[in-house]
Amino acid sequence: MDQVKHVLRFCRYAYRTEQTYCDRILQFVEFYGGKTHSKDMGKKEVEGLLSHLANYGRYCGKDCEKGMS
């Protein structure tokens, strides 16, 4: 997570954006039980999380479409 924060700060992202990105990464890892590093996951896992969020989360379809692109 430190590497993600470092890159976001280097690119001058807003602090709130950094927090949101880190929260999303943690949510992604926790969704799959936290046993696999996110760098070892791919499109299939991202699609699975986005489908879950679209069906059971409080996120609209446009957010999920944005994540798929």
C-alpha atoms as a printed R data frame, in Angstrom:
   type eleno elety resid chain resno       x       y       z
1  ATOM     1    CA   MET     A     1   0.000   0.000   0.000
2  ATOM     2    CA   ASP     A     2   2.955   2.281   0.622
3  ATOM     3    CA   GLN     A     3   3.954   1.938  -3.029
4  ATOM     4    CA   VAL     A     4   0.458   2.958  -4.157
5  ATOM     5    CA   LYS     A     5   0.502   5.994  -1.864
6  ATOM     6    CA   HIS     A     6   3.965   6.963  -3.072
7  ATOM     7    CA   VAL     A     7   2.915   6.877  -6.737
8  ATOM     8    CA   LEU     A     8  -0.287   8.831  -6.056
9  ATOM     9    CA   ARG     A     9   1.627  11.488  -4.145
10 ATOM    10    CA   PHE     A    10   4.288  11.672  -6.838
11 ATOM    11    CA   CYS     A    11   1.526  12.252  -9.410
12 ATOM    12    CA   ARG     A    12   0.028  14.908  -7.106
13 ATOM    13    CA   TYR     A    13  -3.331  13.258  -6.563
14 ATOM    14    CA   ALA     A    14  -5.538  14.816  -3.913
15 ATOM    15    CA   TYR     A    15  -5.333  13.260  -0.450
16 ATOM    16    CA   ARG     A    16  -9.001  12.253  -0.587
17 ATOM    17    CA   THR     A    17  -8.416  10.516  -3.936
18 ATOM    18    CA   GLU     A    18  -5.484   8.649  -2.384
19 ATOM    19    CA   GLN     A    19  -7.706   7.515   0.482
20 ATOM    20    CA   THR     A    20 -10.430   6.371  -1.911
21 ATOM    21    CA   TYR     A    21  -8.012   4.410  -4.104
22 ATOM    22    CA   CYS     A    22  -6.471   2.703  -1.078
23 ATOM    23    CA   ASP     A    23  -9.920   1.880   0.313
24 ATOM    24    CA   ARG     A    24 -10.918   0.326  -3.015
25 ATOM    25    CA   ILE     A    25  -7.746  -1.767  -3.137
26 ATOM    26    CA   LEU     A    26  -8.368  -3.025   0.400
27 ATOM    27    CA   GLN     A    27 -11.989  -3.764  -0.474
28 ATOM    28    CA   PHE     A    28 -10.805  -5.749  -3.505
29 ATOM    29    CA   VAL     A    29  -8.343  -7.813  -1.461
30 ATOM    30    CA   GLU     A    30 -10.821  -8.412   1.385
31 ATOM    31    CA   PHE     A    31 -13.512  -9.505  -1.076
32 ATOM    32    CA   TYR     A    32 -11.295 -12.436  -2.033
33 ATOM    33    CA   GLY     A    33 -10.459 -13.333   1.568
34 ATOM    34    CA   GLY     A    34  -7.210 -11.389   1.820
35 ATOM    35    CA   LYS     A    35  -5.139 -14.471   0.999
36 ATOM    36    CA   THR     A    36  -3.994 -13.482  -2.473
37 ATOM    37    CA   HIS     A    37  -1.978 -10.394  -3.297
38 ATOM    38    CA   SER     A    38  -3.786  -8.031  -5.659
39 ATOM    39    CA   LYS     A    39  -0.870  -8.112  -8.122
40 ATOM    40    CA   ASP     A    40  -1.637 -11.805  -8.668
41 ATOM    41    CA   MET     A    41  -5.272 -11.126  -9.546
42 ATOM    42    CA   GLY     A    42  -6.554 -10.141 -12.942
43 ATOM    43    CA   LYS     A    43  -9.551  -9.254 -15.033
44 ATOM    44    CA   LYS     A    44 -11.640 -12.188 -13.802
45 ATOM    45    CA   GLU     A    45 -11.322 -11.101 -10.158
46 ATOM    46    CA   VAL     A    46 -12.040  -7.450 -10.943
47 ATOM    47    CA   GLU     A    47 -15.154  -8.433 -12.892
48 ATOM    48    CA   GLY     A    48 -16.273 -10.610  -9.974
49 ATOM    49    CA   LEU     A    49 -15.959  -7.740  -7.499
50 ATOM    50    CA   LEU     A    50 -17.693  -5.271  -9.814
51 ATOM    51    CA   SER     A    51 -20.547  -7.707 -10.415
52 ATOM    52    CA   HIS     A    52 -20.923  -8.148  -6.674
53 ATOM    53    CA   LEU     A    53 -20.951  -4.386  -6.106
54 ATOM    54    CA   ALA     A    54 -23.499  -3.878  -8.882
55 ATOM    55    CA   ASN     A    55 -25.810  -6.559  -7.473
56 ATOM    56    CA   TYR     A    56 -25.369  -6.175  -3.721
57 ATOM    57    CA   GLY     A    57 -23.422  -2.987  -3.128
58 ATOM    58    CA   ARG     A    58 -24.514   0.592  -3.081
59 ATOM    59    CA   TYR     A    59 -22.848   1.439  -6.367
60 ATOM    60    CA   CYS     A    60 -24.519   2.261  -9.632
61 ATOM    61    CA   GLY     A    61 -23.859   0.605 -12.948
62 ATOM    62    CA   LYS     A    62 -21.911   3.544 -14.345
63 ATOM    63    CA   ASP     A    63 -19.266   3.132 -11.621
64 ATOM    64    CA   CYS     A    64 -18.892  -0.499 -12.561
65 ATOM    65    CA   GLU     A    65 -18.735   0.262 -16.284
66 ATOM    66    CA   LYS     A    66 -16.044   2.831 -15.570
67 ATOM    67    CA   GLY     A    67 -14.013   0.231 -13.683
68 ATOM    68    CA   MET     A    68 -14.292  -2.244 -16.523
69 ATOM    69    CA   SER     A    69 -12.732   0.088 -19.073
